[in-house]
Amino acid sequence: MDFFSKLGDTIERCWQETGRDHAAFAAIAARCVSDNPPAEYVATDEVIHTVCKATSLAAQRNLRSPFGQPPLTVYAGTDFYIELLFWVDSTTSIHQHAFSGAFHVLEGSSVETRYRFDVGERLSPGLATGRLEPLGVKHLTRGCTERIDMGPGFIHSLFHLHRPSVSVVVRTDRDPAAPAQFNYSAGGFAYDPFFDDALLVRKMQILEMLERTGNEGRFERAFEAIAPASPHAAFSLLGAAKSDDPRFEALLERLREAHPEVTRCFSAHLAEQARERAIISLRSAIRVPEHRFLLALLLTVPRRTDVLKIIGQAHPKTPPADTIVRWLSELANESFARFGNRYLPSAQLDETTLVVFRTLLDGLSDADALLHLEAEFGTEQVRQNRAELLELILALRGSVLFRNLLRAPCEESHAH
């Protein structure tokens, strides 16, 4: 780990020259990593070999953290450290940071989406509604370095494409001026998942235990805990009590009078989680990098135009819409069949569906899409099958996979 010792010592010295100014750390970390890119000097296999034969390691900061599979501390400085994060089938939530620093792609690649959150209403210190606006998307390949700024000015998500992808993260322990480290939902709210209150934590643990054991009184106990709670506590407790049991929906209905915004947010949260789980489970069965790349974009990129742009940059020789259709055709043959209609309600990716899909990728309204299809299939054929084609268009626009990609034009401009 000599490389990381030298890199850490360089960062330590540069930061010391600023009087250990936390506001300067992100720029220092990004500059030092860019000047000495780990991808040019460090091989992942050598790191693994070193760890496996080691008799001691640097002090491990996040020993049991799920953020990284695993996280490996390779340098422990004063108020900052360097770690390697191995990613297999994990992706990050949309989040901000309570620390600053930089990250570097050592192995593999990732899709990064950045956002802005415009606060609408603060329901409590740990929960707010608002509008999550996508700012841009990057395909981060081996050797890329990005700075990390603490606070809501830097909100992003990462989807890791390769198994494994490996990131080098240089970060402070926590910036003294940092606000709460919020997560964000495409459903239009922000919440603090790290709020540490003993009573709340124990109530959450009790509700989780009741759910796991199938206790018949669990929904009544949940109502007793949630109805008088603060908005943030109510949101957290709903997360602990959530269930596939139809009685959970009844619980949400009972709580709407006491917590109208919380229940609305939580319902949106459940819908987004279901979409994420469906795409991630499909991705876990796929090994072709290009197909995983497409699924990463379908999961994390809210706007059709951004999906087309990043695919065009990665594969410039073919129109991006044609590239997507080719990949979907390959996926239909290799992977989709085993999942039945789980991802494509009322639609299969046959030749007709792919033609309709390609038409919708041009951002057309339903009416304009039908006019375009007349040139493909003939006016009389489209008119005779108008109802079926509209049903197919609706199914594609509403599918778990393509909801963001095939929004109608009136919805595209208001995406998140």
C-alpha positions as CSV (number, residue, x, y, z in Angstrom):
1,M,0.0,0.0,0.0
2,D,3.0,2.3,-0.5
3,F,1.3,4.3,-3.2
4,F,-1.6,5.2,-0.8
5,S,0.8,6.1,2.0
6,K,2.6,8.6,-0.3
7,L,-0.7,10.0,-1.6
8,G,-2.1,10.3,1.9
9,D,1.1,12.0,3.1
10,T,0.9,14.5,0.2
11,I,-2.7,15.4,1.0
12,E,-1.9,15.7,4.7
13,R,0.9,18.2,3.9
14,C,-1.1,20.2,1.4
15,W,-4.0,20.4,3.8
16,Q,-1.8,21.4,6.7
17,E,-0.6,24.4,4.6
18,T,-4.2,25.8,4.5
19,G,-4.5,25.5,8.3
20,R,-6.6,22.4,7.8
21,D,-9.4,24.4,6.3
22,H,-12.3,22.0,5.6
23,A,-13.5,24.3,2.8
24,A,-10.2,23.7,1.0
25,F,-10.1,19.9,1.3
26,A,-12.2,18.9,-1.7
27,A,-10.0,20.9,-4.1
28,I,-6.8,19.5,-2.5
29,A,-8.0,15.9,-2.6
30,A,-9.2,16.2,-6.3
31,R,-5.9,17.9,-7.3
32,C,-3.6,15.4,-5.5
33,V,-5.5,12.4,-6.9
34,S,-5.6,13.8,-10.4
35,D,-1.8,14.5,-10.3
36,N,-1.2,10.9,-9.1
37,P,-4.0,8.8,-10.6
38,P,-4.3,5.6,-8.7
39,A,-5.5,3.8,-11.8
40,E,-2.0,4.3,-13.3
41,Y,-0.1,2.9,-10.4
42,V,-2.4,0.4,-8.5
43,A,-3.8,-2.9,-9.7
44,T,-6.9,-4.2,-7.9
45,D,-5.4,-7.8,-7.9
46,E,-2.3,-6.5,-6.1
47,V,-4.4,-4.8,-3.4
48,I,-6.4,-8.0,-2.9
49,H,-3.2,-10.1,-2.7
50,T,-1.7,-7.6,-0.2
51,V,-4.7,-7.7,2.0
52,C,-5.0,-11.5,2.0
53,K,-1.4,-12.0,3.1
54,A,-1.3,-9.1,5.5
55,T,-0.8,-9.5,9.2
56,S,-2.1,-6.0,9.9
57,L,-4.0,-3.2,8.1
58,A,-4.6,0.5,8.5
59,A,-7.2,1.3,11.1
60,Q,-10.5,0.4,9.4
61,R,-13.0,3.2,9.6
62,N,-16.2,1.4,8.3
63,L,-15.7,-2.1,9.4
64,R,-19.3,-3.3,9.0
65,S,-20.7,-0.6,6.7
66,P,-22.8,-1.8,3.7
67,F,-21.4,1.2,1.7
68,G,-18.9,-0.8,-0.3
69,Q,-18.6,-4.6,-0.7
70,P,-16.3,-4.3,1.2
71,P,-14.9,-0.9,2.1
72,L,-11.2,-1.1,2.7
73,T,-9.3,1.7,4.5
74,V,-5.8,2.1,2.9
75,Y,-4.7,5.3,4.7
76,A,-5.7,6.8,8.0
77,G,-4.7,10.4,8.3
78,T,-5.6,13.2,10.8
79,D,-9.3,13.9,10.3
80,F,-9.4,12.2,6.9
81,Y,-8.7,8.9,5.3
82,I,-8.5,7.0,2.0
83,E,-10.5,3.9,1.3
84,L,-11.2,1.6,-1.6
85,L,-14.9,0.7,-2.2
86,F,-15.6,-2.5,-4.0
87,W,-19.0,-2.7,-5.7
88,V,-20.5,-5.9,-6.9
89,D,-24.3,-5.6,-7.3
90,S,-24.8,-2.5,-5.2
91,T,-25.9,1.0,-6.3
92,T,-26.1,4.1,-4.3
93,S,-29.2,6.1,-3.3
94,I,-29.5,9.7,-4.4
95,H,-27.6,11.4,-1.6
96,Q,-25.6,14.3,-0.4
97,H,-22.5,14.2,1.9
98,A,-21.6,15.3,5.3
99,F,-17.9,15.2,4.3
100,S,-15.8,16.5,1.5
101,G,-13.1,15.0,-0.7
102,A,-12.8,13.3,-4.0
103,F,-13.4,9.9,-5.6
104,H,-11.5,8.1,-8.4
105,V,-12.5,5.1,-10.6
106,L,-9.8,2.5,-10.1
107,E,-11.5,-0.4,-11.8
108,G,-14.7,-0.7,-13.9
109,S,-17.0,2.2,-14.7
110,S,-20.0,3.9,-13.3
111,V,-22.9,6.1,-14.4
112,E,-23.2,9.2,-12.2
113,T,-26.3,11.4,-12.2
114,R,-26.3,14.8,-10.4
115,Y,-29.3,16.6,-9.1
116,R,-30.6,19.8,-7.5
117,F,-33.4,19.7,-4.9
118,D,-35.7,22.6,-4.6
119,V,-37.3,22.5,-1.1
120,G,-41.1,23.0,-1.1
121,E,-42.0,22.4,2.5
122,R,-40.0,21.3,5.5
123,L,-42.2,18.9,7.4
124,S,-39.5,18.5,10.1
125,P,-35.8,18.9,10.4
126,G,-35.3,15.4,8.9
127,L,-38.0,15.4,6.2
128,A,-38.8,17.8,3.4
129,T,-40.9,17.8,0.3
130,G,-39.8,19.5,-2.9
131,R,-38.7,19.0,-6.5
132,L,-35.7,16.8,-7.5
133,E,-34.2,18.2,-10.7
134,P,-31.6,16.2,-12.7
135,L,-28.7,18.4,-13.8
136,G,-26.6,16.0,-15.8
137,V,-25.2,12.5,-16.4
138,K,-21.6,11.3,-16.8
139,H,-20.2,7.9,-17.7
140,L,-17.2,7.6,-15.4
141,T,-14.6,5.3,-16.8
142,R,-11.3,4.0,-15.3
143,G,-9.1,6.9,-14.3
144,C,-11.8,9.5,-13.9
145,T,-11.6,11.7,-10.8
146,E,-14.5,13.8,-9.3
147,R,-14.5,16.1,-6.3
148,I,-17.0,15.6,-3.4
149,D,-18.4,18.7,-1.8
150,M,-20.4,18.4,1.4
151,G,-24.0,19.6,1.6
152,P,-26.9,20.0,-0.8
153,G,-24.8,21.6,-3.5
154,F,-23.6,18.2,-4.5
155,I,-26.4,15.6,-4.8
156,H,-25.7,12.5,-6.9
157,S,-26.2,8.8,-7.4
158,L,-23.9,6.2,-8.8
159,F,-24.7,3.0,-10.7
160,H,-21.7,0.7,-11.0
161,L,-21.5,-1.2,-14.2
162,H,-18.8,-3.8,-13.8
163,R,-18.4,-6.7,-11.2
164,P,-16.5,-5.5,-9.4
165,S,-16.1,-1.7,-9.9
166,V,-13.6,-0.2,-7.5
167,S,-13.5,3.4,-6.3
168,V,-10.8,5.2,-4.4
169,V,-12.4,7.7,-2.0
170,V,-10.4,10.4,-0.2
171,R,-12.6,12.0,2.5
172,T,-12.8,13.9,5.7
173,D,-14.3,12.2,8.7
174,R,-17.0,14.8,8.8
175,D,-17.0,18.5,8.0
176,P,-17.8,20.5,11.2
177,A,-20.2,22.7,9.3
178,A,-22.0,19.9,7.4
179,P,-25.8,19.7,7.6
180,A,-27.6,16.4,8.0
181,Q,-26.7,13.9,5.3
182,F,-29.9,13.6,3.4
183,N,-31.1,11.0,0.9
184,Y,-33.5,12.0,-1.9
185,S,-36.3,10.3,-3.7
186,A,-37.5,10.8,-7.3
187,G,-40.9,10.9,-5.6
188,G,-40.1,14.5,-4.5
189,F,-38.8,14.5,-1.0
190,A,-35.6,14.4,1.1
191,Y,-35.1,12.6,4.4
192,D,-32.3,12.0,6.9
193,P,-31.7,8.3,7.2
194,F,-29.0,8.7,10.0
195,F,-31.2,10.4,12.6
196,D,-30.0,8.8,15.8
197,D,-32.7,8.9,18.5
198,A,-32.8,6.0,21.0
199,L,-36.6,5.8,21.4
200,L,-37.1,6.0,17.6
201,V,-34.5,3.3,16.9
202,R,-36.0,1.0,19.5
203,K,-39.5,1.5,18.2
204,M,-38.3,0.8,14.6
205,Q,-36.6,-2.4,15.8
206,I,-39.8,-3.5,17.6
207,L,-41.9,-2.9,14.5
208,E,-39.3,-4.8,12.3
209,M,-39.4,-7.7,14.7
210,L,-43.2,-7.8,14.7
211,E,-43.2,-7.8,10.9
212,R,-40.6,-10.6,10.6
213,T,-42.5,-12.8,13.1
214,G,-45.8,-12.1,11.4
215,N,-47.4,-10.9,14.7
216,E,-51.1,-10.5,14.2
217,G,-51.2,-7.2,16.1
218,R,-48.3,-5.6,14.2
219,F,-50.4,-3.1,12.2
220,E,-52.3,-1.9,15.3
221,R,-49.0,-1.5,17.2
222,A,-47.6,0.4,14.2
223,F,-50.6,2.8,14.2
224,E,-50.1,3.4,17.9
225,A,-46.4,4.3,17.3
226,I,-46.8,6.3,14.1
227,A,-50.0,8.4,14.5
228,P,-48.6,10.7,17.3
229,A,-45.1,10.8,15.9
230,S,-43.3,13.7,14.3
231,P,-43.2,13.7,10.4
232,H,-39.7,12.4,10.2
233,A,-40.3,9.7,12.9
234,A,-43.5,8.7,11.2
235,F,-41.6,8.2,7.9
236,S,-38.9,6.2,9.6
237,L,-41.4,4.0,11.4
238,L,-43.4,3.3,8.2
239,G,-40.1,2.0,6.8
240,A,-39.8,-0.4,9.7
241,A,-43.4,-1.5,9.5
242,K,-43.7,-1.8,5.7
243,S,-45.1,-5.1,4.4
244,D,-46.5,-6.8,1.4
245,D,-49.6,-7.7,3.4
246,P,-52.7,-5.8,2.1
247,R,-53.3,-4.6,5.7
248,F,-50.3,-2.3,5.3
249,E,-52.2,-0.3,2.7
250,A,-55.0,-0.1,5.1
251,L,-52.6,1.2,7.7
252,L,-51.5,4.0,5.3
253,E,-55.1,4.9,4.8
254,R,-55.7,5.2,8.5
255,L,-52.6,7.4,8.9
256,R,-53.5,9.8,6.1
257,E,-55.5,12.1,8.3
258,A,-52.7,12.5,10.9
259,H,-49.8,12.5,8.3
260,P,-51.1,13.4,4.8
261,E,-47.8,14.5,3.4
262,V,-45.8,11.7,5.1
263,T,-48.1,9.0,3.7
264,R,-48.0,10.6,0.2
265,C,-44.2,10.7,0.3
266,F,-44.0,7.1,1.6
267,S,-46.3,5.8,-1.1
268,A,-44.1,7.5,-3.7
269,H,-41.0,6.0,-1.9
270,L,-42.5,2.5,-2.1
271,A,-43.2,2.8,-5.8
272,E,-39.7,4.0,-6.6
273,Q,-38.2,1.2,-4.4
274,A,-40.2,-1.4,-6.3
275,R,-39.0,0.0,-9.7
276,E,-35.4,0.0,-8.4
277,R,-35.6,-3.6,-7.1
278,A,-37.1,-4.8,-10.4
279,I,-34.4,-3.3,-12.5
280,I,-31.6,-4.3,-10.1
281,S,-32.8,-7.9,-10.0
282,L,-32.8,-8.0,-13.8
283,R,-29.3,-6.5,-13.8
284,S,-28.0,-9.2,-11.4
285,A,-28.8,-11.8,-14.0
286,I,-27.0,-10.0,-16.8
287,R,-23.3,-10.1,-17.5
288,V,-22.9,-8.3,-20.9
289,P,-21.4,-4.9,-20.1
290,E,-23.4,-3.0,-22.8
291,H,-26.7,-4.4,-21.4
292,R,-25.7,-3.5,-17.8
293,F,-24.9,-0.1,-19.1
294,L,-28.4,0.3,-20.6
295,L,-30.0,-0.9,-17.4
296,A,-27.9,1.5,-15.4
297,L,-29.3,4.4,-17.5
298,L,-32.9,3.1,-17.3
299,L,-32.6,3.0,-13.5
300,T,-30.8,6.2,-12.7
301,V,-31.3,8.7,-15.6
302,P,-34.7,10.5,-15.4
303,R,-34.7,12.1,-18.8
304,R,-34.8,10.5,-22.3
305,T,-32.6,13.2,-23.8
306,D,-29.8,12.5,-21.2
307,V,-30.0,8.7,-21.9
308,L,-29.7,9.3,-25.6
309,K,-26.8,11.8,-25.1
310,I,-24.7,9.5,-22.9
311,I,-25.2,6.5,-25.2
312,G,-24.3,8.6,-28.2
313,Q,-21.1,9.6,-26.5
314,A,-20.2,6.0,-25.6
315,H,-21.1,4.6,-29.0
316,P,-20.8,7.5,-31.5
317,K,-20.9,5.4,-34.7
318,T,-24.6,4.5,-34.4
319,P,-27.6,6.7,-33.7
320,P,-28.3,6.1,-29.9
321,A,-32.0,5.2,-30.4
322,D,-30.9,2.4,-32.8
323,T,-28.3,1.2,-30.3
324,I,-31.0,1.0,-27.6
325,V,-33.3,-1.0,-29.9
326,R,-30.5,-3.4,-30.8
327,W,-29.6,-4.0,-27.1
328,L,-33.3,-4.5,-26.2
329,S,-33.6,-7.0,-29.0
330,E,-30.6,-8.9,-27.6
331,L,-32.0,-8.8,-24.1
332,A,-35.4,-10.0,-25.3
333,N,-33.7,-13.1,-26.7
334,E,-31.3,-13.7,-23.8
335,S,-32.8,-12.5,-20.5
336,F,-36.4,-11.0,-20.6
337,A,-38.1,-14.3,-21.4
338,R,-37.3,-15.8,-18.0
339,F,-39.1,-12.9,-16.3
340,G,-42.4,-13.1,-18.3
341,N,-44.4,-9.9,-18.1
342,R,-42.8,-8.7,-14.9
343,Y,-41.0,-5.8,-16.7
344,L,-43.3,-5.3,-19.7
345,P,-47.0,-5.4,-18.6
346,S,-49.2,-6.3,-21.6
347,A,-46.3,-6.1,-24.0
348,Q,-43.5,-8.4,-25.3
349,L,-40.5,-7.3,-27.2
350,D,-41.5,-8.7,-30.5
351,E,-40.8,-7.0,-33.9
352,T,-43.9,-4.8,-33.8
353,T,-43.2,-3.8,-30.2
354,L,-39.6,-2.8,-31.1
355,V,-40.9,-0.7,-34.0
356,V,-43.3,1.1,-31.7
357,F,-40.6,1.5,-29.1
358,R,-38.2,3.0,-31.6
359,T,-40.9,5.5,-32.6
360,L,-41.5,6.6,-29.0
361,L,-37.8,7.2,-28.6
362,D,-38.1,10.2,-30.9
363,G,-40.2,11.9,-28.2
364,L,-43.4,11.8,-30.1
365,S,-46.9,12.2,-28.6
366,D,-49.3,9.3,-28.9
367,A,-51.1,10.9,-31.9
368,D,-47.8,11.7,-33.7
369,A,-46.5,8.3,-33.0
370,L,-49.5,6.7,-34.7
371,L,-49.0,9.0,-37.7
372,H,-45.3,7.9,-37.9
373,L,-46.4,4.3,-37.7
374,E,-48.6,4.7,-40.7
375,A,-45.4,5.2,-42.8
376,E,-44.1,1.9,-41.3
377,F,-47.1,-0.3,-41.4
378,G,-49.5,1.5,-43.8
379,T,-52.4,3.8,-43.0
380,E,-55.1,1.2,-43.2
381,Q,-53.2,-1.2,-41.0
382,V,-52.7,1.4,-38.3
383,R,-56.3,2.6,-38.4
384,Q,-57.6,-1.0,-38.1
385,N,-55.3,-1.7,-35.1
386,R,-55.5,1.8,-33.6
387,A,-56.8,0.6,-30.2
388,E,-54.2,-2.2,-29.9
389,L,-51.4,0.1,-30.8
390,L,-52.5,2.7,-28.3
391,E,-52.7,0.0,-25.6
392,L,-49.1,-1.0,-26.6
393,I,-47.9,2.6,-26.4
394,L,-49.5,3.0,-23.0
395,A,-47.9,-0.3,-21.7
396,L,-44.5,0.7,-22.9
397,R,-44.7,4.2,-21.4
398,G,-45.9,2.8,-18.1
399,S,-43.6,-0.2,-17.8
400,V,-41.1,-0.5,-14.9
401,L,-38.2,-0.4,-17.3
402,F,-39.2,2.4,-19.7
403,R,-41.1,4.8,-17.5
404,N,-38.4,7.5,-17.6
405,L,-37.3,6.8,-21.1
406,L,-40.6,6.9,-22.9
407,R,-42.5,9.7,-21.1
408,A,-44.9,11.6,-23.2
409,P,-43.6,15.1,-24.3
410,C,-45.9,16.9,-21.8
411,E,-44.4,14.8,-19.0
412,E,-40.7,14.9,-20.2
413,S,-40.4,18.6,-19.5
414,H,-41.6,18.1,-15.9
415,A,-39.5,15.0,-15.1
416,H,-38.9,15.1,-11.4
